[in-house]
């Protein structure tokens, strides 16, 4: 799935959390962060900490990949 903004990322986090029957509070505890962070992340708040957001995604079993366009020669 291609995600182009923080709102789409948050929607994926929320959908995955709900499908696993986790509450925001449960996910916050499991991810060692505050429930407010989970709420903000799911709403697509642009200023959420990247490291925490990635960790929450990993806790849900999500895999994040980055593709570098060929024009960059990497």
C-alpha positions in Angstrom: 0.0 0.0 0.0 1.3 3.4 -0.9 0.9 6.1 1.8 1.4 9.7 0.9 0.7 11.6 4.1 0.3 11.4 7.9 -3.5 11.1 7.7 -3.2 7.9 5.6 -0.5 6.6 7.9 -2.8 7.2 10.9 -5.7 5.5 9.2 -3.6 2.4 8.7 -2.5 2.4 12.3 -6.1 2.8 13.5 -7.5 0.1 11.2 -4.8 -2.3 12.2 -5.3 -1.6 15.9 -9.1 -2.1 15.6 -8.7 -5.3 13.6 -6.5 -6.7 16.4 -9.2 -5.7 18.9 -6.8 -3.4 20.8 -7.9 -0.2 22.5 -5.8 2.9 22.1 -4.9 2.5 25.8 -3.7 -1.1 25.3 -1.6 -0.1 22.3 -0.1 2.8 24.2 0.9 0.5 27.1 2.3 -2.1 24.7 4.2 0.6 22.8 5.5 2.4 25.9 4.0 5.7 25.0 1.0 7.8 26.0 -2.5 7.3 24.9 -2.5 10.9 23.7 0.3 10.0 21.2 -1.8 7.1 19.8 -4.8 9.4 19.4 -2.7 12.1 17.6 -1.0 9.5 15.4 -4.3 8.0 14.3 -5.6 11.4 13.5 -2.6 12.0 11.3 -1.0 14.8 13.4 2.0 15.9 11.3 4.3 16.6 14.2 4.2 13.1 15.8 7.6 11.8 16.6 8.8 9.6 13.7 10.7 7.1 15.8 7.6 6.5 18.1 5.3 6.2 15.1 7.5 3.6 13.5 7.7 1.7 16.8 3.9 1.7 17.1 3.6 0.4 13.5 6.1 -2.4 14.3 4.2 -3.3 17.5 1.1 -3.8 15.3 3.1 -6.1 13.0 3.2 -3.6 10.2 6.2 -3.5 7.8 7.4 -0.2 6.5 9.4 0.0 3.3 11.0 2.9 1.5 11.6 2.9 -2.2 14.3 5.3 -3.6 13.6 6.5 -7.2 16.1 5.2 -9.7 17.0 8.8 -10.6 18.9 9.1 -7.3 21.2 6.3 -8.2 21.1 4.7 -4.8 
